[in-house]
Amino acid sequence: MLRTEENSSPSSNASVFKDDRKQAYLNPEGADRPLTSPIPASTLDAARRYRLGRLRTKMKEWDCSALLLYDPVNIRYAFDCSNMSIWTMHNPSRYALILADGPAIMFEFEGSEHVNDGLPGIDEVRTSKSFLFFTAGNLVETRMKAWADEIADILKSHGGNRRIGVDRLEPAPAHELQSRGFTLLDGQELAERARSIKSPEEIELMRWTIRVCEAGMARMYEVSEPGRTEREIWAELHFENARSGGEWLETKLLTAGPRTNPWYQECSDYVIKRGEMISFDTDMIGPYGYCADLSRSWTCGHVVMNAKQRDLYWAAREQIEHNLSIIRPGMSFGEFNDKSWRIPEKYVPYRYTLAAHGTGMADEWPGILLHPDYDAEFAGAIEEGMVLNIESLIAEDGSESIKLETQALVTSKGAERLDTFPWEEI
C-alpha cells in the first residue's frame, strides 16, 4: 500500500515502497522473467490482412495506382516487417511499393532479404537500390536514376494511372519520378488516414503492448526511491520493453522535482530527493510495433503529496476524466474542442498543447490541440475504431509539473480505456 506521512521514515529496503496495486503489473511468474505474449498467430495474420486492405482501400479512394513507402512505421503497418527501423528512419534505404491492382513488393536492405520470409502480404522481395550519400558519394545521381527507372518500369508494366502516393521522399528523387511522368500524392496523409481506424485484432495487439508497458511502469514505481537518478528509473522501462519483445522509446521524457517544469527536459543524472514529483511520458513502441503512450506522476519514496502537488494532480485528473467522458463517435474535432475541459488561467503558460491525439504504431493523426491553441479550421471527426490518447500537463509558476495520459478506444458508446495502471491515491 502507499506509505503515509507517519511511516515514511527513510529505508534502503525497496519492498517498503511497494503499492500492491502496481506491483500486480509485474510478471506473475516472477519479475526476473520477461512477459510472454499469448496472442495467437491467427490474430496477427488477421491484423496483417486488415492493414494492407486498409491501405489499398484508401488508394482506390484517392485514385492512386501505387503507394511508395519509406517510413519504417508505414512499412511495418503494411507488411509487418521491420529491419533496423531507427537506422532507416534517418538512412532511408529500404522501401515498399504497393500496387492498387498488382503485387506488393518489399525492397529490402542488401543482405537482409530473408527477414521478410513468411510474411503473407509481400508478393515479391527485391534488393533495394540505395542512393544515400553515405555510401554512394559521387555516384548518387547515377544510382538514383537506376532506382527511378526500376520503379517506373514496374508501374508501367502493371498499367493503371500515373498517380503515386509517396510518404517520404527528398526533392531530387521526387524530381526523378516526376520527370518520368508521374504525379506524386501525399502518401503520409493516405497512410495515416488508413491507420486511424483499428480492427479488433489490432486492439488485441495494442492491449498486449500496453500490458508490457505497464509492467515496465511497475518496475519504475518499485525503484522510485531517494538517491536514484532519472536515468536509472527510465532504464527500467527500456529493459522491460526490450526483453518482452518491444522496439524502442520515442522520447526520454522522465524528470523529477524542479526539472519537471518546464516540460520537455530529457532524463538526466539528476539525483531525486524524497517527496519530489517524478513525471514521465512513455512514448513506447512495444511488441508487434504498437505504441503504448502513457503518462503518470508520483512522488519519490511514495510519500503523501504536499498540498501543492495534490492541487496540481487533481486538476490533471479532472482534465483527463472530463475529456474522456465527452468522446463520442461522429463528434467533430470542433465540437470536442468546444466541450473540452477549460484549463485555468494560472496553468495556461505551462500547458501541454495537445488535448488528444491518435495512436497506433506511433502517435498519429488526429492531433487535437488544447483549446487555447485550437484552430477552428482544423477539420475532421472522431470515429469508432480510433484509438485516442487524452493528455494533461498541469503546472504553474515555480511548481512541479504533473503529467497524466491515458489511451482509449472509441466505441459506439464512447471512450473505453485500454490502460489500467492505477492513478495515485491522494
N, C-alpha and C positions, 0 to 999 in steps of 0.2 A: 504494500500500500504506500501511498505518498507519505513522506515524512512531514511531521508538524514542527512548529517552532520549538515545542518542548523537547523533542527528541532529535534535534538537528545538530547535535554536537559532532565535531569532526571525527572522521573514522577512515581508515585505509581499507576497510572491508567493503568490497564492491557490492556484496549482497544487501548491505544496508540500504542502498539507493534504489532497490527494485520496486517497481509498481507491477503487481501481479497481472493487471490487465494488459500491460505492454509486454511483459515477459512471455506471455502466451503466444506472441507472434514469432518467437524463435522456433527453430525446427523441433517438433516434439520428440524426434529421435535423438536429440542432443544438439546443443549449439555448436559442437565441433564438426557437425556434418552439414554438407550443402543440401538445399531443398531439391527434391527430385520431382520433375513435372509429371502430373497424372494425365496430361492431355493426350487423348488417343490420336493415332495417325490420321484417322478419318476426319477428325475436326480440322486438323491442319490442312489436309487436302481440300476440304470444302472451302476453307478461308482462301486458299490459293486460287481456286476456280472463281470464286466470287470477285476477288480483287482484280484479276485480269479481265473478267467480264465487265466490271465497272469501268475500267479504262476504255475498253472497246465500245461500250455504250456511249460514253462521252465523246469519243472520236467520231462516231456516227452523228451525234447531235451537232457537232461542230463542223461537219462535212470535211473531215480531216482523214486523209488516206493513210497516214503513218504518224507514229509518235517516236521521237528520238529522245532517249533519257540518259542523262549523265549524272544526275543527283543520285547518290547511292541509296538514299531513303526511298526515292521513287522506284529505283531498280528493285529494291527489296520488296516493295509493295507489289510490283508487277510479277516478279518471278520467284520471290522468297530466296534469292541468292545473295550472299554477302561475301565480300572479299576485300580486306584492307579498307574498310569503309572510311575510317578517319583519314587515312593517307590519300585515298582517291577523292575526298572532298576538296583537297587543295592541289591534287595532281590528277586532273580528270583524264584518266587513261583506260577506263572500261566503260562500256555503254550498251544500251539495249535499243533495238529497233523493233517496234510492234506495228504490223500492218493491219489495217482495219479488216481487210478481206484476204489475208495472206498469213505467212508464218510470223512467229515471234522469235527473233534472233538475239542471242546474247553474244556480244563481242567482249571476250574476256582477256584480261591481262596475260601476256605471253607466259606460258609455263603453268598457268593456273586454270586451264580449261576444264580440268577434271572436277573442280569444286562445284560445277553445275550438274554433275551426274545425278540422274534420278529425279530431277525437278520436272514435273509434268507440264508446266506452262511453256517450257522452252522447246521450240521445234528444231532449232539448229544452234550450235555453238561455233563461233569463228574466233580467230585470234584478232584482238583489237589492233587498229592502226593508230599508234600514238604519235602526236606531233608536239609533245612537251618540249620546251626549250631545254629543260634539264637534260634530256637525253638526245634531242635532235640537233640542238645548236644551230649551225648554219644550214641544216637540212630541213628546218621547219616547213618552209614553203613547199618543198618537193613532197614531203610526207603528208602534208595537209591536202594537197591536190589528189594524192592517191587515195586518201580517206574519203574525200568528197566524191571521187569517181566511183568508188565501191558503193557508197550509199545511193548515188544516183542510178547506178546500174540495177541495183536491187529494186528500187522503186519503179523504174521504167519496165522491168521485166514482169511486174505484177499488175501493171495498169493502174487505174484509179486516177484521181486528180493530182494536182501538184501542190497541195496544201499539206504542210508538215508541222506538227506540233513539236516544239523543242523546249525543254525545260531550262537548259543552261548551256550557253554557247558564247564564246567570245566573238568580237566583231569580225576577225579575219576568217575563221571557219564558217561563220554565218554568211559572210560575203561569198565564199566559195559555193555554198549551196544555192544562194540566190542567183549567182551568175550562171548556174545550170538550169535556171528557170523555175525554181521552187519558191513558193510563198511560205514564210515562216510564221507560225502562230505561237501564242504564249502557252507552251506546254506545261508550265508550272501551274498556271491557273487551272488548266484542264485536269491535271493530276490531283491538285488539292480539292477541287470540287468532287472528283470521283472518290477520293479518300475520305471525304467528310461524313459519309453515311456508312456505318458499320453493320456487318452481318452478325447474327447471333454467335457464329463461330469466332469472329474477330473479338467479340466481347469476352468470350471464354478465354482466349489467349491473353487479352489485356488484364483480365482478373488475375491470371497467374503472374504476370509481370508485377502487378500491384502487390500480390502476396509476397513475392521476393523482396520488393522494395520495403514493405512493412517489416519483414524480418531484419533487413538492414537497419531500419529506423529503430527497431528494438535493441539492436546491438549498440547503436549510437546512444540510446537512452541509458543503457546499462553503464556506459563508460563516461557519462557526463558528470565527472567528478572534479572538484577543485584540483588545480595543478596540471590538468590536461591542456594540450593546445588544440586550437580549432582544427588543425590538420589531422591530429590524431583521431578526433571524433569523426571527421569527414571520411577518413580512410575506412571506417567500419562499413559504410555504405558501398564503397568501391569493392571491398572484399566480398561482401555477400552477393553482390551483383555478379562479379566475375566468377565466383566458384559455383554459382547456381545457374550459369548459362546465359548471363546477360551480356550486354555490349559495352556501353560507355556512359559517362555522365556528361551532359552538355555544358554544365557550368561548374563553378566552385563556390556556390553561394551558401556558406555557413560562416556566421560571425557571432561574436559574443560581446555582451556588455556595451561599452561605448562604441565599438566597431560595427554595431548593428545599424547605426544612424550616422550618416546617410546610408541607405541600402546600396547594394551592388558592389560592396567591397568583397574581394575574394578571401577565402580562408587563408590563414597565416599561422605563424608560430606564436601568436598571442596566447599567453597562459591565462586560462579562465579562472575567475575567482568565484567563491561560493556566493550564490544568490544572484549572480549576473544572468541575464537572459541569454539563452542560446537560440538563435533563429536560423532557419535554413529552408532551402528550396531544392528538392531532389533532382529535378530535370533528368531523370534516369531512363536511358534506353536499355531495356531489360531483355529477358528471354523472348524469342520469336520476333525481336525487333520492335516491340511495342514500348510506348512511353508510359512511365509512372511519374507524374508531375505533382508531387505532394509537398506541402509546407507545414511545418509545425514550429512552435516556440515553447521552451520550458526553461526552468531555472537550473543553473549549475548546482549540483548537490540535491536537486529536487526539494529545496526548501519552499515554504509558503511564499507566494508572491507578495511583494510590498504593495502599498495602496496604488501607486502609480502604475506598476506592472498590471495589477488587476483591472484598472480602468481601461488601459490600452487593450488588454486581452478581451475584455467583454465587448468593446467596440468592434474588434476584429471578428469575434464570433457573431455579433449582431449582423454585420455586413454579409458574412458567409450565409447565415441561415435565411436572412431576408431574400437575398438574390437567388438562392436555391428554390425558395418557396414560390417565386413568381414564374419560373420557367414553364412554358407550355409549347408543344409543337404548333407551328403556324404563327407564333409570335414574331413580329418583325423586330429587327435589331433596334429600330427606333422606339418601339413600344417597350422593349426590355430596358432601354436607357431611361425612358420616362418613369418607369415603375421601380427602377433600381434604388438601392439604399443611398441616401444622401450623406456624403462624408462631412462631418462637422468642420467648420472653417479652420479651427486650430490645427487640424490634421492635414489640410489641403496641401501645404507646401512640401510635405514629406510623403505624398500619396504614391501609390503604385498606379501607373497609368492605365493598366488593363483591369476591367471588371470581370471579363470572362474570355476564354479562348478555346478553340477546338483542339483536340488531342487525338492522335492516332499512333503512327510510328515516330512522331515528333510533335512538338507544338505546331499547330496548323490553323488554317482558316476555319472559322472567322475569329479575328481578334477584335473584340468589342471593347472600346475604350471606356474608362471611367467617365462619369457624366461631365466633369469639368473640361474634359478633353474630347468629348464625343463630337463627331462631325455629322450633322443631320443628313448629309448626302451619302453617308455610308449605307449601302443598300443590301438587303438580304433578309432571310428569316431563319429562325431556329426550326430545325426539322427533326422528326422522330428518327432515331438511329444515330444522331450525332452524339459524340462524347464531348462535353464541355467542362473545362476547369473553371471553378469560381475562386477568385483571388481576393486577398485582403492584405494590405500593409498599413499598419497604424503606428504613427509616431508623432511627436510634437517637439518643439524646440527644447533641446537639451535632454530628451528622453531616449530610452532604448526603442528599438523597433520590434513590433510583433508581426510576424509573417505567418499567415494561415492560408491553406489552399486545399480544396477537395476536388475530386474527379467524379463526374456524374454522367450517366447515360440518360438521354432524353427519350422517354417512353410516351405512350399515348396519354398517360396520367400526369406527367411532369418529370421531374428530375429524380433519378434513383442513384444514390451514391454508390460508387464502386469500391471506395476505400473505407476502412472501418477503424483504422488506428485511432485510439481514443484521444480526444481533446484533453487538456489539463483540467483537473478539478480545482476550482478556486472558490 
